Amino acid sequence: MADLVLRLYIAGRTAAAERAIRNLEQIIQEAYGDERPCQLEVIDILERPQLAENERILATPVVVKELPPPVRRVVGDLSEREKVLIGLDLQES
């Protein structure tokens, strides 16, 4: 089981969505490498609108940290590494 569970909600394979995916993958790799098991699920709300409604997703791209608690959200292309780590409460110890 993953130590860290993230869901990235996007609206189609736009340039902003692709940037967010790349940025998030890079942040996780740089911050943890293989030390911390991470499950990253990319959800296209155009294909799965009910998930977006259930999670009350109002803007994309948005990453939601499901585990470990507390649940955190960061909206945008995730290009600012430090803000993403702080926003998701993933600061390195």
C-alpha positions as CSV (number, residue, x, y, z in Angstrom):
1,M,0.0,0.0,0.0
2,A,1.2,3.5,-0.8
3,D,2.4,5.7,1.9
4,L,1.3,8.8,-0.1
5,V,-1.9,8.9,-2.2
6,L,-2.4,11.8,-4.6
7,R,-5.2,12.4,-7.1
8,L,-4.6,14.9,-9.9
9,Y,-7.8,16.2,-11.5
10,I,-7.5,17.6,-15.0
11,A,-10.0,18.7,-17.7
12,G,-8.7,17.0,-20.9
13,R,-5.1,16.6,-22.0
14,T,-4.4,20.4,-22.3
15,A,-0.9,22.0,-22.1
16,A,-1.7,23.0,-18.5
17,A,-2.7,19.5,-17.5
18,E,0.4,18.0,-19.1
19,R,2.6,20.6,-17.2
20,A,0.9,19.7,-13.9
21,I,1.4,16.0,-14.4
22,R,5.1,16.5,-15.3
23,N,5.6,19.0,-12.4
24,L,4.0,16.7,-9.8
25,E,5.9,13.6,-10.9
26,Q,9.1,15.6,-10.8
27,I,8.4,17.0,-7.3
28,I,7.6,13.6,-5.9
29,Q,10.7,12.1,-7.5
30,E,13.0,14.9,-6.3
31,A,11.6,15.0,-2.8
32,Y,11.3,11.2,-2.1
33,G,12.9,9.2,-4.9
34,D,12.0,5.6,-4.1
35,E,12.0,6.1,-0.3
36,R,8.3,6.9,-0.1
37,P,5.8,4.7,-1.9
38,C,3.5,7.0,-3.8
39,Q,0.2,6.3,-5.7
40,L,-0.6,9.0,-8.2
41,E,-3.9,8.8,-10.0
42,V,-4.7,11.2,-12.8
43,I,-8.4,11.8,-13.3
44,D,-9.8,13.5,-16.3
45,I,-13.1,15.1,-15.2
46,L,-14.3,15.2,-18.8
47,E,-14.3,11.4,-18.8
48,R,-15.3,10.9,-15.2
49,P,-17.5,13.9,-14.2
50,Q,-19.1,12.2,-11.2
51,L,-15.8,11.9,-9.4
52,A,-15.3,15.7,-9.8
53,E,-18.7,16.3,-8.5
54,N,-18.2,14.0,-5.5
55,E,-14.9,15.7,-4.7
56,R,-16.3,19.2,-5.3
57,I,-13.7,20.0,-7.9
58,L,-14.3,23.6,-9.1
59,A,-11.0,24.3,-10.9
60,T,-8.3,22.2,-12.7
61,P,-5.6,21.2,-12.6
62,V,-5.9,20.4,-8.9
63,V,-4.0,17.8,-6.9
64,V,-5.6,16.3,-3.8
65,K,-3.6,14.6,-1.1
66,E,-5.8,11.8,0.2
67,L,-3.3,10.1,2.4
68,P,-1.8,10.6,4.9
69,P,-4.3,12.9,6.6
70,P,-5.2,15.7,6.6
71,V,-6.7,16.0,3.0
72,R,-5.0,18.9,1.2
73,R,-5.5,20.6,-2.2
74,V,-3.3,22.7,-4.5
75,V,-4.7,24.3,-7.7
76,G,-2.5,25.2,-10.7
77,D,0.2,23.8,-12.9
78,L,2.3,22.9,-9.8
79,S,5.3,24.7,-11.1
80,E,6.4,26.1,-7.7
81,R,7.9,23.2,-5.9
82,E,8.1,24.7,-2.4
83,K,4.5,25.9,-2.5
84,V,3.3,22.5,-3.6
85,L,5.2,20.7,-0.8
86,I,3.9,23.2,1.8
87,G,0.4,23.2,0.4
88,L,0.2,19.4,0.4
89,D,1.9,19.2,3.8
90,L,4.8,17.2,2.4
91,Q,7.7,19.1,3.7
92,E,10.8,17.0,4.0
93,S,11.9,16.3,7.6
